[in-house]
Amino acid sequence: MKSALRLAVVLLALVLAGTLMAAILELPGANQSLPAAVAAHMAVSGVEHPVTAVLLNFRGYDTLLEVAVLLLALLGIGAAVHAGSETEDGGAEGDPVLAALARLLTPLLILAAGYLLWAGAHRPGGAFQAAAVLAGAAVLLHLSGQMPAWSSPGLLLRLGLAGGLLIFLALAAGLLGQGALLRYPPEYAGALILLIEASLTISLGLILAGLFLMLAGRRGGA
């Protein structure tokens, strides 16, 4: 019975994948070269790097949904942790060497995150990379005993977690009059993308750090 069920699931997945592939191939311009299409519209993207142009301009709604999924994942973990334990972990016992290393590296990691955010407009970098570096700094501080695990984030932290997505949504709503979701006016595209990336760097950094710090709090309270 289980073998038949597994086979049915596999066949259904293959049929769905084939249907999606056929639908994509039938889309207008499906055979068009993506690099050529991006290059043809770079002048109105507001940035100089094609990856950033695709992620935050040409297909900005994809990035918007990705941020929403990450935030929902964190909220789910937070709900599970809160339901499973009401205790709060104050942080790991700090190793003096690790603590000194964390104090030395954290400012450098913040500078590196700022550079990655700035560089994203014209070379590899951007909000996701900068946020990952910030999250790494938070994890390092926790492991060295200098940052507590999260149990129930306060109002300010919640605003930081949701702020990037809220700003992204507000701009998307404000730009609906342009005829398409997240279609920026060319003269303001660069500034709007920078605003989105800066807010996402903070929110995504907190979200990625929270995925670790909430689970660390659960382990500490177990």
PyMOL commands that set and color helices and strands:
alter all, ss='L'
color gray80, all
select helices_A, chain A and resi 2-26+34-44+50-58+60-84+96-119+127-143+155-174+176-178+189-221
alter helices_A, ss='H'
color red, helices_A
deselect
rebuild
show_as cartoon
